[in-house]
Amino acid sequence: MISSISLPLATRHLEPGESLSELLFGLIMTLTFTLGAGLMVQEGPDAVSDLLVATIGCNIAWGIIDGVFYINGQVFERARIARLGRMIRAARNEDEAAIVVERELAEIIELTVDAGERGELYRRMARQVRAATSRARPVTLVPSDFKGALASFWLVFVGSIPAALPFLMIDDAWIALRVSNAILLGLLFFAGFRWARHTVLPPLRTGLLFLAAGVALVAVAIALGG
């Protein structure tokens, strides 16, 4: 389900790092509930049902919150870029404008452009911005903001779905709980393995690292009362 629905939605509307963070948040949130649910299983099926409802409800709530945060972040970034353009146009001369561009882009440009060419590149970029209309575009919401927010919500929410499936198919609540835990831990490994393809990191080692880090984070959350 995650590979056929969530990933295409995420790759269309979110950067790889953003989609990874949202999915991991949903998985770890769900694991925090289910790994600490051993005592509730002993109380009977009603307690287990309450646990699942609470888990899914919590992920829905946090999915909505993350969607709103995503929209806020997009608006903030556009406003920041607009301010940068204003600073470039307000510079007293081309050299000062190029310095503004360098402060913003040096970390990226240094990886791809030789040192002798960077100064002229910064000046050309500054000239392009200064030659554009001085009237700044208003910072408004655009359709892609809402699509990204929906993708954020879905990735957080989908982390709670695998936790529910074993309880729908296995009568023994204790076995269902442990199967649920195993599925979620497997998905943590899958997340690290899958997203490592966007980097130079080895997929297998990254998947194992995500698995270990996820278990450690959940252990901390449970120890602190989460």
C-alpha positions in Angstrom: 0.0 0.0 0.0 2.7 2.4 0.9 4.8 1.8 -2.2 1.8 2.0 -4.6 0.0 5.0 -3.2 2.1 7.0 -0.7 5.4 7.2 -2.6 4.0 8.5 -5.9 1.9 11.1 -4.0 5.0 12.1 -2.0 7.4 12.3 -5.0 5.0 14.5 -6.9 4.5 17.1 -4.2 7.3 16.8 -1.6 11.1 16.8 -1.7 12.6 13.4 -0.7 13.7 14.7 2.6 10.3 16.1 3.4 8.5 12.9 2.5 10.9 10.8 4.5 10.4 12.9 7.6 6.6 12.7 7.3 6.6 8.9 6.9 9.0 8.3 9.7 7.0 10.6 12.0 3.9 8.5 11.3 5.7 5.2 11.8 7.4 6.2 15.0 4.2 7.8 16.4 2.4 4.5 15.8 5.2 2.4 17.2 5.2 4.5 20.4 1.6 3.4 20.9 1.9 -0.2 20.0 5.2 -1.2 21.6 3.9 0.1 24.9 0.6 -1.7 24.6 1.4 -5.1 26.1 -0.6 -4.4 29.3 -3.6 -3.1 27.4 -3.7 -6.4 25.4 -4.2 -8.3 28.6 -7.2 -6.2 29.4 -9.2 -7.6 26.5 -10.2 -6.9 22.9 -12.0 -3.7 23.9 -8.8 -2.2 25.2 -7.0 -3.2 22.0 -9.7 -1.5 19.9 -9.4 1.6 22.0 -5.7 1.6 21.4 -6.0 1.3 17.7 -8.6 4.1 17.6 -6.4 6.3 19.6 -3.4 5.6 17.4 -5.2 6.3 14.2 -6.9 9.3 15.6 -3.6 10.7 16.9 -1.9 10.2 13.5 -4.9 11.9 11.7 -4.5 14.9 14.1 -0.8 15.2 13.6 -1.2 14.7 9.9 -3.5 17.7 9.8 -1.0 19.7 11.9 1.9 18.7 9.7 -0.1 19.7 6.6 -0.7 23.2 8.1 3.0 23.4 9.0 3.9 22.5 5.4 1.8 25.4 4.0 3.3 27.8 6.6 6.8 26.7 5.5 6.1 27.2 1.8 4.7 30.7 2.4 7.7 31.6 4.6 10.2 30.4 2.0 8.5 32.4 -0.7 8.5 35.5 1.5 12.2 34.9 2.4 13.1 34.7 -1.3 11.1 37.9 -2.0 13.0 39.6 0.8 16.3 38.4 -0.8 15.2 39.9 -4.2 14.4 43.1 -2.5 17.9 43.2 -0.9 19.6 42.5 -4.2 17.7 45.3 -5.9 18.4 47.7 -3.0 22.1 47.1 -3.2 24.1 50.3 -4.0 26.0 48.6 -6.8 26.5 45.3 -8.7 29.3 44.1 -6.4 27.2 44.5 -3.3 24.3 42.7 -5.0 26.6 39.9 -5.9 27.7 39.5 -2.3 24.0 39.1 -1.3 23.7 36.3 -3.9 26.9 34.7 -2.7 25.7 34.6 0.9 22.6 32.8 -0.2 24.0 30.4 -2.7 27.7 29.8 -1.9 27.1 26.4 -0.3 25.5 25.1 -3.5 27.5 26.9 -6.1 30.8 25.8 -4.6 30.0 22.2 -5.3 29.4 22.8 -9.0 31.3 25.8 -10.2 35.1 26.5 -10.2 36.4 29.1 -7.9 37.5 31.4 -10.7 34.0 31.4 -12.3 31.9 32.0 -9.2 32.4 35.8 -8.9 31.1 36.4 -12.4 28.3 33.9 -11.9 27.1 35.8 -8.8 27.3 39.1 -10.7 25.3 37.7 -13.6 22.6 36.4 -11.2 22.5 39.8 -9.4 22.2 41.6 -12.7 19.3 39.4 -13.7 17.4 40.1 -10.5 18.1 43.9 -10.6 17.0 44.1 -14.2 13.6 42.5 -13.4 10.6 44.6 -12.4 11.1 46.2 -9.0 7.5 45.5 -8.0 7.6 42.4 -5.8 5.0 39.7 -6.4 2.6 39.3 -3.5 3.3 36.2 -1.3 0.1 34.1 -1.7 -1.0 30.5 -1.4 -0.8 28.4 -4.6 -2.4 25.1 -5.4 0.9 23.2 -4.9 0.8 24.3 -1.3 -2.4 22.4 -0.7 -1.2 19.3 -2.6 2.0 19.2 -0.6 -0.1 19.6 2.6 -2.3 16.6 1.5 0.8 14.5 0.8 2.2 15.4 4.3 -1.1 14.4 5.9 -1.3 11.2 4.0 2.3 10.1 4.8 1.7 10.6 8.5 -1.7 8.9 8.5 -0.5 6.0 6.4 2.0 5.1 9.2 -1.0 4.0 11.3 -2.7 1.8 8.7 -0.2 -1.2 8.9 -0.7 -1.3 12.7 -4.4 -2.0 12.3 -4.3 -4.7 9.7 -3.0 -7.6 11.9 -5.9 -7.0 14.4 -8.4 -7.3 11.5 -6.9 -10.7 10.4 -5.6 -12.4 13.6 -7.9 -13.4 16.4 -5.2 -13.6 19.1 -4.7 -10.0 20.2 -1.2 -10.6 21.6 0.0 -12.2 18.4 -1.7 -9.5 16.4 0.1 -6.8 18.4 3.5 -8.4 17.9 2.9 -8.9 14.1 1.9 -5.2 14.1 5.1 -4.2 15.8 7.1 -6.4 13.3 5.4 -4.8 10.3 6.1 -1.3 11.5 9.7 -2.1 12.3 10.0 -3.5 8.8 8.6 -0.4 7.3 11.2 1.7 9.2 13.9 -0.4 7.5 12.1 0.0 4.1 11.9 3.7 4.5 15.7 4.0 5.1 16.4 1.5 2.3 14.1 3.3 -0.2 15.2 6.9 0.5 18.9 6.0 0.5 18.5 5.9 -3.3 18.2 9.7 -3.3 21.7 9.9 -1.7 25.1 8.3 -1.8 24.4 6.2 1.3 24.4 2.4 1.0 20.7 1.3 1.1 21.1 -1.8 3.3 23.2 0.0 5.9 20.9 3.0 5.9 17.8 0.8 6.3 19.4 -0.9 9.3 20.4 2.4 10.7 16.8 3.7 10.4 15.5 0.6 12.1 17.9 1.0 15.0 17.3 4.7 15.3 13.5 4.2 15.2 13.6 1.6 18.0 15.8 3.9 20.1 13.5 6.9 19.6 10.5 4.9 20.5 12.2 3.6 23.6 13.0 7.1 24.7 9.4 8.2 24.0 8.0 5.4 26.1 10.6 6.0 28.9 9.6 9.7 29.0 5.9 8.8 29.2 5.1 9.3 25.5 
